Amino acid sequence: MSSTEAIASIKGRKYLELDPNAEAKDMDPVVYDKAIEEYLADVQANPEGYKEMLEYKGE
C-alpha cells in the first residue's frame, strides 16, 4: 500500500482515545459477541489476510 492509498483509506475516520483517568464502561455483551462472531467469520472467509497476525508469537 502506498502512502497515498494509506491516507485515502483513513480519510474521514475519527480518532478516539481512552482517557486513562476516566472510568470506562464495559462493552455491551451482545455487541461484544457480535464483534467476535464477525471476526471469526472474516478469518474463516479470508485466512490469508490474517495469516501474519495468527502466526505472531510475540517478542
N, C-alpha and C positions, 0 to 999 in steps of 0.2 A: 504494500500500500504506500503510495506516495504521500508526501506531506500535504499536498493539495487535497487528495482524497480523504486523508485523516481529518483535515479541517472541515471539509464538507460533511463528513459523517457525524460530527459533533455540533454542527451549526444548529442553533435553535434549542439545544439541550440546556437543562437547568442544572447547575452545580449546587449540591446540598452538602452541608457539613453538620455533623452532630456536635452540639455544644457539650464538652466533657463535664461541665459544671451543672448542667441541667439534668433533670430526671427524664429518662427515656421510657416510653410506654412499650409494652410487649406488642408484638405483631399479632393481629387477629389470627387465630389458629386456622380459620378457613382460608384466609389469604396465603398463609404460610404453606398449607397443604397443597393449594393450587399451584404455587410457585414451584414447589418440589416436583409435583406431577408434570408440569410443563417442562421443567429442566430435564427430567429423566426421559420424557418423550423426545425432546430435542436431541439428547445424547444418543438415543437409540436410532433416530432418523438420520443423524449426521455424526457418527462416531469419529470420523476423520477430523472434523472441526474441533473436537475436544481431546484429541489424542495426546497432545503435549501436556495439557492440564491433568488428564487422568493418569499419565505416566510419571508426573512430577513427584519426587520423593522428599523434597525439601533440601535445605542446605544446612 
